[in-house]
């Protein structure tokens, strides 16, 4: 596989754009002042071949039947000598029928080559609409029928869904298919269960059983993915472990501890380095 510029980072961006914050398995609550609020903040270091490329942070708030989430990815270390970038994205919406329904998504990307802001709105009962500033350079490539965009998630809402196992089949957090639309592309993110194992993280954040999930990207419409020269994204895998909210007993998260894919430069991985649950920083995730 031949990599385009920045493709090593793109392997991890493929997760951020296709799938880690969160409603929990079990007990959905209605809105109102009496509904408990739960917050989750996680931070990942991104490596390729053992070299640090950047950091990914995700913060979310779940309260009653509403959710908000923000993700930030920025390059750091030696990669900044050849390619520097920062991508911020936020989403907000409702939790209805055990699924997330986004209402507003905003993304801002800054790089040496181009800055871009995109807003996607989700009208009730209609296909999402978007506004890009500056306008996309290839508008003919992103045209698709409204029917393909109905019922979709934005990339950050997809990340929230994976982390919380919303949309999973029954009590199986690694069995789900998520329809994603990001204003340029329509794709599915498929999760499948591979196996259970025990892990011991070097940074001491977790030691114990995990589920290994396989995460696959399936393009359906819009502009071709340009992370790799051949337009194909390798499957990613993740160690998933449960985390119980202290503020709201009905919320139980499934935290990706490590996300990785194979690349020509070695293993590309995002490794969990910090967790703050309901305002408290955890030195160790309890099983």
N, C-alpha and C positions, 0 to 999 in steps of 0.2 A: 504494500500500500504506500502510495506517495502522499505526503502530507503537505497541505497548503500552509502558509504562514499562520502561526498561532494555532495550529491544529491540535497540538498536545493539550492546550487549555480547552479547546473545543470539545474534546472527549468528555470533560467534566461538565462543560456547558450543556452538552446533550442531555445530561441528567437534570440540570437546572431548568432546561427548556422542555423537558418531557416528563419530568416527574419532580431533596428533601427540600410548613408547620401544620392545620391539625384539628379535627373533632375526634372524639374518642370513640372506641368501640363501646357499645352499650349506651344507656340512658341519654337520650336527647331531651333537652328541656326547652320549654317555650320561652319567649322574651319576657321582659318585665324587670323591675328593680330587684325582685327576690332571686333572680337567676344568678348563680355563682359564676364568677369570671375566672378563667384560667389563662395563664400566659406561659409561653415557652420561647426561650432564646437559645439557639445552638450556633456553634462556630466550627468550621472545618478548615483544616490546612490541606492544600492541594499539592500533590507531588506527581512528578513524572520521572521515572528512572531514579528515584531517590532525591531529586532536586526539587526544592520548593518553588512553585509557580505562583501561588496566591492564596487568598482566603475567601471563603464563602460563609456569610452569616445569614441566618433566618430568624425572624422574630414574628410571633403571632399572638393574637388575643382571641379567645373564644368566650363569648358571653351569651348565655341563653341560645337563641336561634340565629345569632349573628357571628361573623368572623372577620378579622382583618389580618393581613400578613405582609411582611416586607422582606425582600431578600437583596443582598448586596454581594457582588463578586468583583474582586479587584486583583490585578496581577501584582506580584512583588518579587523581590530577589533578582536573580540574574536575568530572568525573562524580560524585565523592564528595559534591558539594554537593547532589545530588538523589537519588543512589542509591549506597549503599555495600554491597559484598558480598565475601565470601570463600568459595571452594569448594575443598575438599580431597578427594582421592579416592586410594585405593590398591588394588592388586590383587596377588595372588600365585597361582602355579599351575605347571603343567608344560608342557613342549614335547613333544608326541607326534605322530608321523606328519607332521612338518612343519607343525604347527598349534599354537596356544596353547590350553590347556585350563585356564581359571581354576578356582580352588578357593575363594577368599574375596575378596570385594570390599567395601570400606567407603567411604562418602561422607559428608561433613559440609559443610553449607552454612550460612552465617551472613549475615543481612541485617537491615535495619531492620524488615522485616515479620515474619520468621519464621526460626527456627533449626530445622534438620532433620538427623537422623542416620539413615543407612540401611545395613544390612548384608545382603549377598546371599551365600548359600552354594550351592555346586555339588556336590551328592552324586553319586558315581560312578553313571552309568547312569540318573539320575533328573533331573527338571526342577529348576531352581534354586528356592530358597525365600528369602524376605526377611523382615526385621523392621525397621520404621520407628518412630522415636521423635522427636517425637510421631507418633501414627498419622496416616496421610493423611486429609485432609478429604473426599476423594471416592472412597472404597473401591470403590463400584459401577462407577466408570469404568475401573479398572485390572484388573478380572477378565478372565482369558483362559485358554484351554485349556492344560494342561501341554504338549501336543504342540507348541505354538507356541514354547515356551521351551527345548525340548531342543536341545542343541548350540549354544547362543548364547554370545556374548562379553559381558562387561561393557564399559562405555564406555572405561575405561583400557586394557583388553586390546585393544580395537579400535584405539586409538591406537598401541599397540605394534605391532600387526599391520601397520598401514599404513606405519609408519616402517621396518619391517624387510622389507616385501614378502612376509611370510608370508601364505599364502592366495592369492597372486597366481597367475595362470595362467602356468606355465612360468617364463621369465626376464623376464616383463613386469610390473614393479612397479605399473603403473597399470591393471591389468585384474584386478578382484576384486569379489566381493560378500560383505559381512560381515554376519552376523546378530547383532543387538545387543539385549540386554534390560537395562533399568536399574531394574527393580522397578515402574516406572510405565508404561513403554512398550516395545513390541516393534517394532523397525524394522530395515530393511536400509540399509547404507551401500554404495553402489555406486561403484567407481572405474573410470574409462575414460580411455584415453590420447587426448590431443588432438594434441600435436605436440612436436617438439624445437626448442629455441632456445638462444641464448646470452644470458647475463645478467651484469651487473656490479653487485653490491650496493653501495649508497652507504657502508655501514659497513666495507667492505673485507674482510668475512668470506669472500666467494666471488666468483670471476670465472671464467666458463666455461660449458660446455653444461649444460642441464637438460632434464628431461622435464616437460611441463605435464600435470598430472592434473586431471580433473574429478571432483568428489566430490558425489554426490547422496544426499539423504535420502528414504527411502520409508517412510512410516508404515504399520504393519500391524495393530496392536492396542493397546489401552490408552488412556490419557488423551490428548486432543488436544494437540498442540504449541502453546504460547501465546507463542512468541517474536514472532510477527506476528499482527495482529488477524484475518487471514484464515486462520490456521493453516498457512500454507505457508512453507516455507523455501527461499530461493533457492539454486541450486547454488554450491558453492565451487570454487575452483581453487587449485592449489599448484605451486610450482616444486620439483622433487625432484632432489637430487644425491646421488651415492654417497659414503660415508665408510667407510674400512677400519679395523677395530679393530687396535690395535697389540699388545694383549695376547693376542688369539686370532685368528690369520690366517683362520679359517673364518668369521668374522663380518664381514659387510659390510652396513652400514646404508644406508638411503635417507632422507636428511634433508629434511624440508619447510623450504625456505629462506624462503618467503613464502606465506601462505595468504590468500585474499581473496574477497570477494563484493561485489556492488553493492547499495547501499541508498539509501533516500530521502535520507539524510544525506551521501551520497558513498560512496567506496570504504571498506569495512570490511576491515581487514587485520591479520594477525599476522605480524610480521617478526622473524626470528631475530636475536638480539643477542649471544648467548653460547653457546659449545660447550665442554664438558669431556669428553674421551674418555679412558677408562681412567685417570682421575685427572689428566690433563694438559689445561690450558686451551689451546685453539687460537686463535691470532690470525688464522689463515687456513685454510680447508678445502681440502686438496689434492685436485685432480682425479684 
